[in-house]
Amino acid sequence: MFMNCFRQASNAVINALANVAANIQGSLELMNLLTSILELFIQLGLKAKDASDKSTKNALKVNNYLN
């Protein structure tokens, strides 16, 4: 059930991007769209890395406190 929610979100995103791509006029618009999408994915990756690092630090603090 948990994964189905992601599949539905993925399909919604794919459909939205397909609709946007179908209405793009010219290569400049396409490059602007692709650049924006790339920037968003980079931001998502950096935020995920920060969250992972913070989680690891907190787990180490708890582990050190318990020992």
Phi and psi restraints in degrees (range 20) as a CNS / XPLOR table:
assign (resid 1 and name C) (resid 2 and name N)
       (resid 2 and name CA) (resid 2 and name C) 1.0 -61.2 20.0 2
assign (resid 2 and name N) (resid 2 and name CA)
       (resid 2 and name C) (resid 3 and name N) 1.0 -43.4 20.0 2
assign (resid 2 and name C) (resid 3 and name N)
       (resid 3 and name CA) (resid 3 and name C) 1.0 -70.6 20.0 2
assign (resid 3 and name N) (resid 3 and name CA)
       (resid 3 and name C) (resid 4 and name N) 1.0 -31.7 20.0 2
assign (resid 3 and name C) (resid 4 and name N)
       (resid 4 and name CA) (resid 4 and name C) 1.0 -60.0 20.0 2
assign (resid 4 and name N) (resid 4 and name CA)
       (resid 4 and name C) (resid 5 and name N) 1.0 -35.4 20.0 2
assign (resid 4 and name C) (resid 5 and name N)
       (resid 5 and name CA) (resid 5 and name C) 1.0 -63.4 20.0 2
assign (resid 5 and name N) (resid 5 and name CA)
       (resid 5 and name C) (resid 6 and name N) 1.0 -38.0 20.0 2
assign (resid 5 and name C) (resid 6 and name N)
       (resid 6 and name CA) (resid 6 and name C) 1.0 -72.1 20.0 2
assign (resid 6 and name N) (resid 6 and name CA)
       (resid 6 and name C) (resid 7 and name N) 1.0 -36.5 20.0 2
assign (resid 6 and name C) (resid 7 and name N)
       (resid 7 and name CA) (resid 7 and name C) 1.0 -62.5 20.0 2
assign (resid 7 and name N) (resid 7 and name CA)
       (resid 7 and name C) (resid 8 and name N) 1.0 -42.2 20.0 2
assign (resid 7 and name C) (resid 8 and name N)
       (resid 8 and name CA) (resid 8 and name C) 1.0 -65.4 20.0 2
assign (resid 8 and name N) (resid 8 and name CA)
       (resid 8 and name C) (resid 9 and name N) 1.0 -40.1 20.0 2
assign (resid 8 and name C) (resid 9 and name N)
       (resid 9 and name CA) (resid 9 and name C) 1.0 -64.8 20.0 2
assign (resid 9 and name N) (resid 9 and name CA)
       (resid 9 and name C) (resid 10 and name N) 1.0 -41.6 20.0 2
assign (resid 9 and name C) (resid 10 and name N)
       (resid 10 and name CA) (resid 10 and name C) 1.0 -62.7 20.0 2
assign (resid 10 and name N) (resid 10 and name CA)
       (resid 10 and name C) (resid 11 and name N) 1.0 -44.2 20.0 2
assign (resid 10 and name C) (resid 11 and name N)
       (resid 11 and name CA) (resid 11 and name C) 1.0 -62.9 20.0 2
assign (resid 11 and name N) (resid 11 and name CA)
       (resid 11 and name C) (resid 12 and name N) 1.0 -39.1 20.0 2
assign (resid 11 and name C) (resid 12 and name N)
       (resid 12 and name CA) (resid 12 and name C) 1.0 -64.3 20.0 2
assign (resid 12 and name N) (resid 12 and name CA)
       (resid 12 and name C) (resid 13 and name N) 1.0 -41.5 20.0 2
assign (resid 12 and name C) (resid 13 and name N)
       (resid 13 and name CA) (resid 13 and name C) 1.0 -66.3 20.0 2
assign (resid 13 and name N) (resid 13 and name CA)
       (resid 13 and name C) (resid 14 and name N) 1.0 -44.1 20.0 2
assign (resid 13 and name C) (resid 14 and name N)
       (resid 14 and name CA) (resid 14 and name C) 1.0 -60.8 20.0 2
assign (resid 14 and name N) (resid 14 and name CA)
       (resid 14 and name C) (resid 15 and name N) 1.0 -44.7 20.0 2
assign (resid 14 and name C) (resid 15 and name N)
       (resid 15 and name CA) (resid 15 and name C) 1.0 -63.2 20.0 2
assign (resid 15 and name N) (resid 15 and name CA)
       (resid 15 and name C) (resid 16 and name N) 1.0 -41.6 20.0 2
assign (resid 15 and name C) (resid 16 and name N)
       (resid 16 and name CA) (resid 16 and name C) 1.0 -63.9 20.0 2
assign (resid 16 and name N) (resid 16 and name CA)
       (resid 16 and name C) (resid 17 and name N) 1.0 -44.8 20.0 2
assign (resid 16 and name C) (resid 17 and name N)
       (resid 17 and name CA) (resid 17 and name C) 1.0 -66.1 20.0 2
assign (resid 17 and name N) (resid 17 and name CA)
       (resid 17 and name C) (resid 18 and name N) 1.0 -35.8 20.0 2
assign (resid 17 and name C) (resid 18 and name N)
       (resid 18 and name CA) (resid 18 and name C) 1.0 -63.7 20.0 2
assign (resid 18 and name N) (resid 18 and name CA)
       (resid 18 and name C) (resid 19 and name N) 1.0 -41.1 20.0 2
assign (resid 18 and name C) (resid 19 and name N)
       (resid 19 and name CA) (resid 19 and name C) 1.0 -64.5 20.0 2
assign (resid 19 and name N) (resid 19 and name CA)
       (resid 19 and name C) (resid 20 and name N) 1.0 -42.1 20.0 2
assign (resid 19 and name C) (resid 20 and name N)
       (resid 20 and name CA) (resid 20 and name C) 1.0 -63.7 20.0 2
assign (resid 20 and name N) (resid 20 and name CA)
       (resid 20 and name C) (resid 21 and name N) 1.0 -46.9 20.0 2
assign (resid 20 and name C) (resid 21 and name N)
       (resid 21 and name CA) (resid 21 and name C) 1.0 -62.1 20.0 2
assign (resid 21 and name N) (resid 21 and name CA)
       (resid 21 and name C) (resid 22 and name N) 1.0 -35.5 20.0 2
assign (resid 21 and name C) (resid 22 and name N)
       (resid 22 and name CA) (resid 22 and name C) 1.0 -65.9 20.0 2
assign (resid 22 and name N) (resid 22 and name CA)
       (resid 22 and name C) (resid 23 and name N) 1.0 -24.6 20.0 2
assign (resid 22 and name C) (resid 23 and name N)
       (resid 23 and name CA) (resid 23 and name C) 1.0 -102.1 20.0 2
assign (resid 23 and name N) (resid 23 and name CA)
       (resid 23 and name C) (resid 24 and name N) 1.0 5.6 20.0 2
assign (resid 23 and name C) (resid 24 and name N)
       (resid 24 and name CA) (resid 24 and name C) 1.0 -75.1 20.0 2
assign (resid 24 and name N) (resid 24 and name CA)
       (resid 24 and name C) (resid 25 and name N) 1.0 134.0 20.0 2
assign (resid 24 and name C) (resid 25 and name N)
       (resid 25 and name CA) (resid 25 and name C) 1.0 -113.8 20.0 2
assign (resid 25 and name N) (resid 25 and name CA)
       (resid 25 and name C) (resid 26 and name N) 1.0 103.5 20.0 2
assign (resid 25 and name C) (resid 26 and name N)
       (resid 26 and name CA) (resid 26 and name C) 1.0 96.3 20.0 2
assign (resid 26 and name N) (resid 26 and name CA)
       (resid 26 and name C) (resid 27 and name N) 1.0 158.8 20.0 2
assign (resid 26 and name C) (resid 27 and name N)
       (resid 27 and name CA) (resid 27 and name C) 1.0 -73.8 20.0 2
assign (resid 27 and name N) (resid 27 and name CA)
       (resid 27 and name C) (resid 28 and name N) 1.0 -28.3 20.0 2
assign (resid 27 and name C) (resid 28 and name N)
       (resid 28 and name CA) (resid 28 and name C) 1.0 -64.8 20.0 2
assign (resid 28 and name N) (resid 28 and name CA)
       (resid 28 and name C) (resid 29 and name N) 1.0 -44.5 20.0 2
assign (resid 28 and name C) (resid 29 and name N)
       (resid 29 and name CA) (resid 29 and name C) 1.0 -61.8 20.0 2
assign (resid 29 and name N) (resid 29 and name CA)
       (resid 29 and name C) (resid 30 and name N) 1.0 -40.8 20.0 2
assign (resid 29 and name C) (resid 30 and name N)
       (resid 30 and name CA) (resid 30 and name C) 1.0 -62.5 20.0 2
assign (resid 30 and name N) (resid 30 and name CA)
       (resid 30 and name C) (resid 31 and name N) 1.0 -45.2 20.0 2
assign (resid 30 and name C) (resid 31 and name N)
       (resid 31 and name CA) (resid 31 and name C) 1.0 -64.0 20.0 2
assign (resid 31 and name N) (resid 31 and name CA)
       (resid 31 and name C) (resid 32 and name N) 1.0 -39.8 20.0 2
assign (resid 31 and name C) (resid 32 and name N)
       (resid 32 and name CA) (resid 32 and name C) 1.0 -62.7 20.0 2
assign (resid 32 and name N) (resid 32 and name CA)
       (resid 32 and name C) (resid 33 and name N) 1.0 -43.0 20.0 2
assign (resid 32 and name C) (resid 33 and name N)
       (resid 33 and name CA) (resid 33 and name C) 1.0 -63.4 20.0 2
assign (resid 33 and name N) (resid 33 and name CA)
       (resid 33 and name C) (resid 34 and name N) 1.0 -48.0 20.0 2
assign (resid 33 and name C) (resid 34 and name N)
       (resid 34 and name CA) (resid 34 and name C) 1.0 -62.9 20.0 2
assign (resid 34 and name N) (resid 34 and name CA)
       (resid 34 and name C) (resid 35 and name N) 1.0 -38.3 20.0 2
assign (resid 34 and name C) (resid 35 and name N)
       (resid 35 and name CA) (resid 35 and name C) 1.0 -64.5 20.0 2
assign (resid 35 and name N) (resid 35 and name CA)
       (resid 35 and name C) (resid 36 and name N) 1.0 -42.9 20.0 2
assign (resid 35 and name C) (resid 36 and name N)
       (resid 36 and name CA) (resid 36 and name C) 1.0 -63.6 20.0 2
assign (resid 36 and name N) (resid 36 and name CA)
       (resid 36 and name C) (resid 37 and name N) 1.0 -42.8 20.0 2
assign (resid 36 and name C) (resid 37 and name N)
       (resid 37 and name CA) (resid 37 and name C) 1.0 -64.7 20.0 2
assign (resid 37 and name N) (resid 37 and name CA)
       (resid 37 and name C) (resid 38 and name N) 1.0 -41.9 20.0 2
assign (resid 37 and name C) (resid 38 and name N)
       (resid 38 and name CA) (resid 38 and name C) 1.0 -62.0 20.0 2
assign (resid 38 and name N) (resid 38 and name CA)
       (resid 38 and name C) (resid 39 and name N) 1.0 -43.1 20.0 2
assign (resid 38 and name C) (resid 39 and name N)
       (resid 39 and name CA) (resid 39 and name C) 1.0 -60.6 20.0 2
assign (resid 39 and name N) (resid 39 and name CA)
       (resid 39 and name C) (resid 40 and name N) 1.0 -40.6 20.0 2
assign (resid 39 and name C) (resid 40 and name N)
       (resid 40 and name CA) (resid 40 and name C) 1.0 -64.6 20.0 2
assign (resid 40 and name N) (resid 40 and name CA)
       (resid 40 and name C) (resid 41 and name N) 1.0 -43.2 20.0 2
assign (resid 40 and name C) (resid 41 and name N)
       (resid 41 and name CA) (resid 41 and name C) 1.0 -64.6 20.0 2
assign (resid 41 and name N) (resid 41 and name CA)
       (resid 41 and name C) (resid 42 and name N) 1.0 -36.9 20.0 2
assign (resid 41 and name C) (resid 42 and name N)
       (resid 42 and name CA) (resid 42 and name C) 1.0 -65.0 20.0 2
assign (resid 42 and name N) (resid 42 and name CA)
       (resid 42 and name C) (resid 43 and name N) 1.0 -44.8 20.0 2
assign (resid 42 and name C) (resid 43 and name N)
       (resid 43 and name CA) (resid 43 and name C) 1.0 -60.9 20.0 2
assign (resid 43 and name N) (resid 43 and name CA)
       (resid 43 and name C) (resid 44 and name N) 1.0 -42.5 20.0 2
assign (resid 43 and name C) (resid 44 and name N)
       (resid 44 and name CA) (resid 44 and name C) 1.0 -61.3 20.0 2
assign (resid 44 and name N) (resid 44 and name CA)
       (resid 44 and name C) (resid 45 and name N) 1.0 -43.6 20.0 2
assign (resid 44 and name C) (resid 45 and name N)
       (resid 45 and name CA) (resid 45 and name C) 1.0 -62.8 20.0 2
assign (resid 45 and name N) (resid 45 and name CA)
       (resid 45 and name C) (resid 46 and name N) 1.0 -42.5 20.0 2
assign (resid 45 and name C) (resid 46 and name N)
       (resid 46 and name CA) (resid 46 and name C) 1.0 -66.3 20.0 2
assign (resid 46 and name N) (resid 46 and name CA)
       (resid 46 and name C) (resid 47 and name N) 1.0 -40.8 20.0 2
assign (resid 46 and name C) (resid 47 and name N)
       (resid 47 and name CA) (resid 47 and name C) 1.0 -66.3 20.0 2
assign (resid 47 and name N) (resid 47 and name CA)
       (resid 47 and name C) (resid 48 and name N) 1.0 -39.0 20.0 2
assign (resid 47 and name C) (resid 48 and name N)
       (resid 48 and name CA) (resid 48 and name C) 1.0 -64.4 20.0 2
assign (resid 48 and name N) (resid 48 and name CA)
       (resid 48 and name C) (resid 49 and name N) 1.0 -40.6 20.0 2
assign (resid 48 and name C) (resid 49 and name N)
       (resid 49 and name CA) (resid 49 and name C) 1.0 -64.4 20.0 2
assign (resid 49 and name N) (resid 49 and name CA)
       (resid 49 and name C) (resid 50 and name N) 1.0 -44.3 20.0 2
assign (resid 49 and name C) (resid 50 and name N)
       (resid 50 and name CA) (resid 50 and name C) 1.0 -60.6 20.0 2
assign (resid 50 and name N) (resid 50 and name CA)
       (resid 50 and name C) (resid 51 and name N) 1.0 -43.7 20.0 2
assign (resid 50 and name C) (resid 51 and name N)
       (resid 51 and name CA) (resid 51 and name C) 1.0 -64.3 20.0 2
assign (resid 51 and name N) (resid 51 and name CA)
       (resid 51 and name C) (resid 52 and name N) 1.0 -40.2 20.0 2
assign (resid 51 and name C) (resid 52 and name N)
       (resid 52 and name CA) (resid 52 and name C) 1.0 -65.6 20.0 2
assign (resid 52 and name N) (resid 52 and name CA)
       (resid 52 and name C) (resid 53 and name N) 1.0 -44.0 20.0 2
assign (resid 52 and name C) (resid 53 and name N)
       (resid 53 and name CA) (resid 53 and name C) 1.0 -62.0 20.0 2
assign (resid 53 and name N) (resid 53 and name CA)
       (resid 53 and name C) (resid 54 and name N) 1.0 -43.4 20.0 2
assign (resid 53 and name C) (resid 54 and name N)
       (resid 54 and name CA) (resid 54 and name C) 1.0 -64.4 20.0 2
assign (resid 54 and name N) (resid 54 and name CA)
       (resid 54 and name C) (resid 55 and name N) 1.0 -41.6 20.0 2
assign (resid 54 and name C) (resid 55 and name N)
       (resid 55 and name CA) (resid 55 and name C) 1.0 -63.0 20.0 2
assign (resid 55 and name N) (resid 55 and name CA)
       (resid 55 and name C) (resid 56 and name N) 1.0 -42.0 20.0 2
assign (resid 55 and name C) (resid 56 and name N)
       (resid 56 and name CA) (resid 56 and name C) 1.0 -64.6 20.0 2
assign (resid 56 and name N) (resid 56 and name CA)
       (resid 56 and name C) (resid 57 and name N) 1.0 -43.3 20.0 2
assign (resid 56 and name C) (resid 57 and name N)
       (resid 57 and name CA) (resid 57 and name C) 1.0 -61.3 20.0 2
assign (resid 57 and name N) (resid 57 and name CA)
       (resid 57 and name C) (resid 58 and name N) 1.0 -43.8 20.0 2
assign (resid 57 and name C) (resid 58 and name N)
       (resid 58 and name CA) (resid 58 and name C) 1.0 -64.9 20.0 2
assign (resid 58 and name N) (resid 58 and name CA)
       (resid 58 and name C) (resid 59 and name N) 1.0 -38.6 20.0 2
assign (resid 58 and name C) (resid 59 and name N)
       (resid 59 and name CA) (resid 59 and name C) 1.0 -65.6 20.0 2
assign (resid 59 and name N) (resid 59 and name CA)
       (resid 59 and name C) (resid 60 and name N) 1.0 -39.6 20.0 2
assign (resid 59 and name C) (resid 60 and name N)
       (resid 60 and name CA) (resid 60 and name C) 1.0 -66.3 20.0 2
assign (resid 60 and name N) (resid 60 and name CA)
       (resid 60 and name C) (resid 61 and name N) 1.0 -38.9 20.0 2
assign (resid 60 and name C) (resid 61 and name N)
       (resid 61 and name CA) (resid 61 and name C) 1.0 -62.1 20.0 2
assign (resid 61 and name N) (resid 61 and name CA)
       (resid 61 and name C) (resid 62 and name N) 1.0 -45.3 20.0 2
assign (resid 61 and name C) (resid 62 and name N)
       (resid 62 and name CA) (resid 62 and name C) 1.0 -62.6 20.0 2
assign (resid 62 and name N) (resid 62 and name CA)
       (resid 62 and name C) (resid 63 and name N) 1.0 -44.9 20.0 2
assign (resid 62 and name C) (resid 63 and name N)
       (resid 63 and name CA) (resid 63 and name C) 1.0 -61.8 20.0 2
assign (resid 63 and name N) (resid 63 and name CA)
       (resid 63 and name C) (resid 64 and name N) 1.0 -43.2 20.0 2
assign (resid 63 and name C) (resid 64 and name N)
       (resid 64 and name CA) (resid 64 and name C) 1.0 -65.6 20.0 2
assign (resid 64 and name N) (resid 64 and name CA)
       (resid 64 and name C) (resid 65 and name N) 1.0 -37.3 20.0 2
assign (resid 64 and name C) (resid 65 and name N)
       (resid 65 and name CA) (resid 65 and name C) 1.0 -66.0 20.0 2
assign (resid 65 and name N) (resid 65 and name CA)
       (resid 65 and name C) (resid 66 and name N) 1.0 -39.8 20.0 2
assign (resid 65 and name C) (resid 66 and name N)
       (resid 66 and name CA) (resid 66 and name C) 1.0 -74.8 20.0 2
assign (resid 66 and name N) (resid 66 and name CA)
       (resid 66 and name C) (resid 67 and name N) 1.0 -23.4 20.0 2
